Amino acid sequence: MRRTTSAIGSALILAIAVYFALFWGFDALRVLTSPTYGLEDVWRSQVVFGLGRYTGLDPNGLLRLAAALGALKLTVAAVCAIHIADRIRCMISGTPANEVLETGLLIAVGICLVAVAPAIWSQNGDLVRELLIQFMLAAFAAALSIMERAGRKPKEKAGNALELAIAVLPSTTRDPRKPAGSRSGAAKIAP
């Protein structure tokens, strides 16, 4: 049962990574190759204009913001593409490096959270729906990836903080359980 659940989780993570690699990669390339950084698309540029209105950006600032959002989307798409290649490599041997994918998906979650506010302000329900679906997919894949990584590692016995702190102290320090005048390594002088 656990192996089936792990396989289903891996397939879902892979499918969501393919989605972000294809769709966000295409959108990022469209934005970055456009002379106006995608601002000619009235529907998706509402996010840039909304953020620019909120932060008081001038036209050059709007272009920089659009380019930055496109670069972030391209980063997420590249991370997902690298993870897809890593998953294919892991079919032969090894385990995938989920930490990189989790970082990329958290960037996607952040982009969606920042972008949904201007979409709500402009009362664009379709854009809000699209961003919320992307947010949920990224958050779900990140959670699955974290659970997959946690299930793979053996449970380590963690001691309490005091035991760990005492273990790293140098041996020449005084033991707090002994009186101040006595030393553990000192020779006793006979009276």
C-alpha positions as CSV (number, residue, x, y, z in Angstrom):
1,M,0.0,0.0,0.0
2,R,2.8,2.4,0.9
3,R,4.6,1.7,-2.3
4,T,1.5,2.5,-4.3
5,T,0.9,5.7,-2.5
6,S,4.6,6.7,-3.1
7,A,4.2,5.9,-6.8
8,I,1.0,8.0,-7.1
9,G,2.7,10.9,-5.2
10,S,5.7,10.7,-7.5
11,A,3.5,10.7,-10.6
12,L,1.5,13.7,-9.3
13,I,4.7,15.6,-8.5
14,L,6.0,14.8,-12.0
15,A,2.8,15.9,-13.7
16,I,2.7,19.2,-11.9
17,A,6.4,19.8,-12.7
18,V,5.6,19.2,-16.4
19,Y,2.7,21.7,-16.1
20,F,4.9,24.4,-14.7
21,A,7.8,23.6,-17.0
22,L,5.6,23.9,-20.1
23,F,3.1,26.6,-19.3
24,W,5.2,28.9,-17.2
25,G,8.2,28.4,-19.5
26,F,6.1,29.3,-22.5
27,D,4.7,32.3,-20.7
28,A,8.1,33.5,-19.5
29,L,9.6,33.2,-23.0
30,R,6.7,35.1,-24.4
31,V,7.2,37.9,-21.9
32,L,11.0,38.0,-22.2
33,T,11.0,38.0,-26.0
34,S,8.4,40.7,-26.3
35,P,9.6,44.3,-26.8
36,T,7.2,45.4,-24.1
37,Y,7.8,42.4,-21.8
38,G,4.3,41.1,-22.2
39,L,2.4,44.3,-21.4
40,E,0.6,44.1,-24.7
41,D,-1.4,41.1,-23.3
42,V,-4.3,43.0,-21.6
43,W,-5.4,40.1,-19.5
44,R,-2.1,39.0,-17.9
45,S,-0.6,42.5,-17.8
46,Q,-3.2,43.5,-15.2
47,V,-1.0,41.9,-12.5
48,V,2.0,44.2,-13.5
49,F,-0.2,47.3,-13.8
50,G,-1.9,46.5,-10.5
51,L,1.4,46.1,-8.7
52,G,2.8,49.2,-10.4
53,R,-0.2,51.2,-9.3
54,Y,0.2,50.0,-5.7
55,T,3.9,50.7,-5.6
56,G,3.8,53.9,-7.7
57,L,6.1,52.8,-10.5
58,D,6.7,54.9,-13.6
59,P,6.6,53.3,-17.2
60,N,10.3,52.2,-16.9
61,G,9.5,50.6,-13.6
62,L,6.6,48.7,-15.1
63,L,8.8,47.3,-17.8
64,R,11.4,46.2,-15.2
65,L,8.6,44.6,-13.0
66,A,7.3,42.8,-16.0
67,A,10.8,41.6,-16.9
68,A,11.4,40.5,-13.3
69,L,8.1,38.5,-13.2
70,G,9.0,36.9,-16.5
71,A,12.5,36.0,-15.2
72,L,11.0,34.5,-12.0
73,K,8.6,32.4,-14.1
74,L,11.4,31.2,-16.3
75,T,13.4,30.3,-13.2
76,V,10.5,28.2,-11.9
77,A,10.1,26.5,-15.3
78,A,13.8,25.8,-15.5
79,V,13.8,24.3,-12.0
80,C,10.8,22.1,-12.9
81,A,12.5,21.0,-16.1
82,I,15.7,20.1,-14.2
83,H,13.5,18.1,-11.7
84,I,11.9,16.2,-14.6
85,A,15.3,15.2,-15.9
86,D,16.3,14.2,-12.3
87,R,13.2,12.1,-12.0
88,I,13.9,10.4,-15.3
89,R,17.5,9.7,-14.1
90,C,16.1,8.3,-10.8
91,M,14.1,5.7,-12.7
92,I,17.4,4.0,-13.4
93,S,19.0,4.5,-9.9
94,G,19.0,6.8,-7.0
95,T,16.5,9.2,-5.4
96,P,15.5,12.6,-6.8
97,A,16.7,15.8,-5.2
98,N,13.4,17.3,-4.1
99,E,14.9,20.3,-2.3
100,V,15.5,22.2,-5.6
101,L,11.9,21.5,-6.8
102,E,10.5,22.6,-3.4
103,T,12.4,25.9,-3.7
104,G,11.1,26.5,-7.3
105,L,7.5,25.7,-6.2
106,L,7.8,28.0,-3.2
107,I,8.8,30.8,-5.7
108,A,5.7,29.9,-7.7
109,V,3.5,30.1,-4.6
110,G,5.0,33.5,-3.8
111,I,4.4,34.8,-7.4
112,C,0.8,33.6,-7.3
113,L,0.1,35.1,-3.9
114,V,1.6,38.5,-5.0
115,A,-0.2,38.4,-8.4
116,V,-3.7,37.5,-7.1
117,A,-4.2,40.7,-5.2
118,P,-4.2,43.0,-8.3
119,A,-6.4,40.5,-10.1
120,I,-8.9,40.8,-7.2
121,W,-8.7,44.6,-7.2
122,S,-9.4,44.7,-10.9
123,Q,-12.3,42.3,-10.4
124,N,-11.0,39.8,-13.0
125,G,-12.5,36.5,-11.9
126,D,-10.9,34.5,-14.7
127,L,-7.4,35.7,-13.7
128,V,-8.1,35.1,-10.0
129,R,-9.2,31.5,-10.9
130,E,-6.2,30.8,-13.0
131,L,-3.8,32.1,-10.3
132,L,-5.5,30.2,-7.5
133,I,-5.3,27.0,-9.5
134,Q,-1.6,27.6,-10.1
135,F,-1.2,28.4,-6.4
136,M,-3.0,25.2,-5.3
137,L,-1.0,23.1,-7.8
138,A,2.4,24.5,-6.6
139,A,1.5,24.2,-2.9
140,F,0.1,20.6,-3.4
141,A,3.3,19.5,-5.2
142,A,5.5,21.2,-2.6
143,A,3.6,19.4,0.2
144,L,3.9,16.0,-1.7
145,S,7.6,16.6,-2.3
146,I,8.2,17.3,1.4
147,M,6.2,14.2,2.5
148,E,8.1,12.1,-0.1
149,R,11.5,13.4,1.2
150,A,10.4,12.9,4.9
151,G,9.3,9.3,4.2
152,R,12.6,8.5,2.6
153,K,14.9,9.6,5.5
154,P,15.3,7.4,8.5
155,K,14.0,8.9,11.7
156,E,16.9,10.2,13.8
157,K,16.8,10.2,17.5
158,A,17.0,13.8,18.6
159,G,18.1,14.5,22.2
160,N,17.0,17.5,24.1
161,A,18.7,20.9,23.7
162,L,20.6,20.7,27.0
163,E,22.2,17.3,26.2
164,L,23.2,18.6,22.8
165,A,24.7,21.7,24.3
166,I,26.7,19.8,26.9
167,A,28.0,17.4,24.3
168,V,29.6,20.2,22.3
169,L,31.2,22.0,25.3
170,P,34.9,21.5,25.7
171,S,36.0,19.0,28.3
172,T,37.8,21.6,30.4
173,T,34.6,23.4,31.5
174,R,33.3,23.0,35.0
175,D,30.6,20.5,35.6
176,P,27.6,22.4,37.0
177,R,26.6,19.4,39.2
178,K,29.8,19.6,41.2
179,P,30.6,22.2,43.9
180,A,32.7,25.2,42.7
181,G,35.8,24.2,44.6
182,S,36.2,20.7,43.3
183,R,37.6,19.9,39.8
184,S,37.1,16.7,38.1
185,G,40.7,16.3,36.9
186,A,42.5,17.8,39.9
187,A,44.5,15.5,42.2
188,K,43.4,15.6,45.8
189,I,46.0,16.7,48.4
190,A,46.1,14.7,51.6
191,P,45.9,16.7,54.9
